[in-house]
């Protein structure tokens, strides 16, 4: 027997669910379509690795014969997910036939030797920080939606992790809008690293909302390892020059208004009913004393809506309404500040209840008035 162990079905199902997200069904090599299972001591380790992202899950197991094998990710995931019992027994013989039993269900499937499975890269030259998982999850939620999907500026398909002693800042942008959010952390190291958005979306799924659970990040020259206590994610560091956000975000603005988040979301959704993929006209925001008028005109017709605002003054400015909506839907709190230097200057949106998160949206030049 090359390998034999047993474990709880629910724990293995959860582990496979995480590891399988680092497996590409379109991989050229059969090995890369598989998940590595390794048992030894009192645990079973489940690994997925597509050469850019690696996810490792460790769960308790009763090990009769220490060993390892590679099983097709889709197949083993479906077998375990549909298993009828609470305990799963996995054994692999010297002909690399894996026997999987759970309750009255039994499968014999082909396994592969683990020797050729890609080894996860070692993270060397470590710099480290620790943040609560709930805080890191919030940072990712506040920034990932602004990541670029254009390969022409490849570095902006990732998110910047900019760490200073006791503060971690995440920044994402796509050329039309920028999202920035920061949180305190326990480390003293200083570093900047851009991580792929696809890997970070998987990390966001793995993070819990538990305030007592921490995420330990270890940053190397070429890779980053995130330890979630039983779950590990390894991804590469992207190369290139990221946007210099500290000098690129305006520090002073001569126009400022205060608005409520939900009423403006509803207004933009109503006015945006006239905007389609073919009719991408901007929305027009006309500020006057105590009032904001939002309007849009396309080949389908014309729409206008008014909501109250505080402070402000006179300003007319245009936007792609979806960029404004994305920022507002991710904003915490009931009220926010709208600041800009003028009708062609970047607009800054900041929730009154969250000074550590900022959204910047570039305006659209308006044609003749409606």
N, C-alpha and C positions, 0 to 999 in steps of 0.2 A: 504494500500500500504506500503510495507516494504522499498522501495527505488525507487526514480525516479529522473532522471537527463537527460540533453541533452548536447551534446558537438560537436565540429567539427570532421568530419570523419577523416581528414588527421592527426590531432593531436592524436586522439585515436589510429589510425592505427600505428603511430610511437611509441606511448607508449606501445602498446601491443607487437610490434616487439622487443622492449628491454626486457620487463618483461618475455616474453615467452622463452627467452634464458636461464632463470633460472628455467625452468620447465622441468622435466624429463618425457618423454612419457612412460618410462619403470618403473615408480614408482609403488610400490606395492599398495599404498593407493590411492583411487580415488581423495582424497583431494589434494594430491601432484601433480596431473595432472592438477590442476586448477589454475586459476589466481584470485586473490582477487581484487574486485572492491569496493571502499569505496568513497561515496560522502558526502560532507558537506561543509558549507560555500559557497565558490565560486569555488570549485575545485573538481576534480575526481582523486583519487589515485589508481594506478594500480600496483599490486605487484605480482612478481613471486618468489618462494622460494623452493629450493630443499634440504634444511637443510645444504648445504655447501656454496651455493651462493644465495644471495638475491638481486633482482633488483627492485627498486621502481621508478615509473615515475608519476609526478604530472602534470595535465593539467587543464586549466580553464574550468569551466562547469557552466551551469545554473541548480541549485539544487532546485527541487520542494519538494522532500521528502528525508531528509538525511537518509542514511542507508548503508548496505553492503551486499555482497553476493559473492559466488565463482562460476565461470563458467569454463567449460572445456577449457583449453588454446588453443588447436588446433581449436576447433569449433568457439569460439568467435573471434579468430584471422582471420579465413577465412571469417566469416560473415562480419566483419568490412572491411577487405581488399577488398572484392568484392561489398561492398555497393554502390548503384547507386547515392546517393545524397551527399550533403555537410554537413548535420546535422543529427546526430544520437540521437534517444531518447531511453533510457533504463529504463524500469520499472519492478519491481519485486513485485508480490502479496504475500499474506500471505500463499499461498500454494507452494511457491518457484518456481513459473513459471515466467521466465524472458521473457518479451516481448521486442524485439529489432526492431525498425522501422527506416528506412532510405529511403526517397523518396517513391517509390511505393512498396518497399520491406518490408516484415514483417516476423519475426520469433518468435515462442514461443518455448522456450527450458527450460530444467530442470536446476535449480540452486541448490546450496548447501548452508546451513547456514555457516556463517563465523566464528562461535565460535570455531570450531575445526581446523581452519587454523593455521599452525605454526607461532608463533610470531617471528619476526626477533630479533636476540640477541641484547641486549644493549651493546654498546661499552664503557667500563668503564676503569678508569685509563688512561685517554686520554693524548697522546702526539700528536702534530699536526704539519703539514707543508702545505704550499701552493705552487704549481708550475703551470706554464701555461700548459693548456691542450696539446698544440702542442708539448711542450718539453717532457711531460710525454709520449705522443704517440710515439715520437721518441725513448725514452729510451726503451720502450717495444718492438718496432720494432727491435732495435739493439740487444736485448738480448733473446727474447722468442724462437728464432729458435735454440738456444743452449741448451734448457732444456732437461733433460734426460727423456726417456720414459720407463726406467727400474725401476720396483718397488723394486728391490733389494736394491737400495739406495734411499728410498722414499723422503728424504729431498731435493734431487736434481731434483725432478719433479716440484719443485717450483723455484721462483726467489727471491733472497735476496735483500731486500730494506735496505740499510745501510745508515742511516742519521747521519750526523755531522752538527754542526751549519753552516748553509748557503750552504751546499753541500749534495746532494742526489746521492748515487751511487747504480746502479742496477747491479747484477751479476748473470749469469746463466752458468751452465756447465753440461756436460754429461759423463765425463770421458775421452773424446777424444779431446774436444775443450772447450774453455771458452770465454764468451763475457762479457765485462764490459763497462758501459757507465755512465757518471755522468753529473749533471746539477746543477746550483745554485738554491736555494729555499729561501723563506723568513722566515723560522722557525729557532729557536734556540735550539730545542730539539735534543737529541742524542738517537738513538735507532737502533736496528736491528730486522727485521722481515722477515720471508720467507713466501711468499704468493703463493697459488696454481696456476700453469700455466693456467689451464682451466679457472679459474676466471679472470685472467689477460688478456686472449685473448678476453673475453667478454668486459672487461674494455677498451681494445684497440679499439674495434668496437664502443664503446659509445663516445670516445673522439673525439673532433673536431680539425680541423687544425687552428681554429681561435686564433690568437695571444693574443686577449683581453680576452679570456675565461680561467678561472682558475679551477684547481682541488684542492680541500681541502681534505687532508687525515687526518683521526683521527685514531690513532693506540692505541688499547687496549691490555690487556694481552692475550686475546684469539681470538679477532676479529679486523678487520679493516673496517672502513666506509669511502667511497670516495664520496664526495658531488660534483656534477657537475652542480649545479644550475638547479633544476627541475628533475634531475636524481640522484639516489643514488644507490650505490653498497655496499653490505656488504658481506665479506668473512672471512673465518677463518684464523688464523695464524698457520702455520705448526710447528710441534715439531721435534727437532733433532739438531745435530751439522752440520752446513754448512761448506763447504770448506773454510779454512783460506786463502782467496785470497791475503791478504796483504803480507803474507810471501811466498805464493805459486807461485807468479808471479816473474820471474827472474828480478833482478834490473839492472844487467850488462850483456852485450852480446858482444862477440869479433868479430862477423860477422854482417855486415850491408850492405844492398843494397837498392836502390830506384828504384821502377818500376811504370809503368802506370797501372791503374786498368783494364780498358777495354781490352787492348791487352792481358793481362794475362788471363782474363776471356775467351776470344775467343780461346786462345791457349789451355787452360785446357778443354774447351768444345770439341775442335777438337780431341785432344789426347784421351779424355775420351770416344770417340766413340767405342773404343775397350774394354771398361770395362762394364761388365754386372753384374747382381745379382749373377750369378754363377762364373764369372771371376773378382774377386775383387782385381786385382793386383794394387799395388800402382803406382803413377806417380813418375818419377825420375826427380829431379831438379838439373841440373848441372850448377853452376855459374862459369864463368870465367871472365876475365877482359872485361867489357863492354857488356857482353852477357849472357843470360840465355837460356839454352837448356832444354826443357821439353820433356820427352819421356816416353813411356810405351810399355811393351811387354806382350801379353797374348796368349792364344791358338788360338785366331783369327788372330794374326799378330803383327806388330810392327808399332809404330807411333812416329814421332819426329817433334818438331817445335822450332824455335828460335825467341826470342824477345830481344830487347836491354835492358840494365839496367845500372844504374849509381852506382858508388862506387863499392861495392862488393869485389871480390877476388875469391879464389878457394874454392868451397864447393860443395859436392854432398849429397843430402838429399832426402828422400822419404816421400810421404804423401798419405793419402786417398784423392783423388782429390775433392770429394764432400764436405769435410770439408773446404778445401781452397775456393771452389766456393761459399759456403754459406757465408763465411766471406766477400769475395770480392763483392758479390752482394748486401750486406747490407752496404757497405762502402760508405761514402760520399767523394766527391772530385775526382780528376783525378789521383793523385799520392799517393803512400803509401811507408812506410818504412817496410822492411823485416829484422827482427833481430833474431839471434839465437846464442846460445853458442857453437853449433857444430851439427854434423849429428844425434845425438840422444837426443838433448836438445830441450825443447819447443821453438816454433817459435812465435814471436810476430809480429802482423800486425797492423800498425797504420797509418791512413790517415794523410797526411801532413796538410790538412785543418781542421782536427778535432782531437785535442790532447786529448779530453775528452772521446774518445771511443777507446777501445783496444780489439783485438781478439787474443787469444792464441790457437794454434793448435799443438797437439803432433805429432811428426814424426813417420814414420814406418821404422823399420830396413830393409835395402835393402840386397838382395842376391847378387850373382855375377853380375858384370857389363854386360850391354847389349852388 
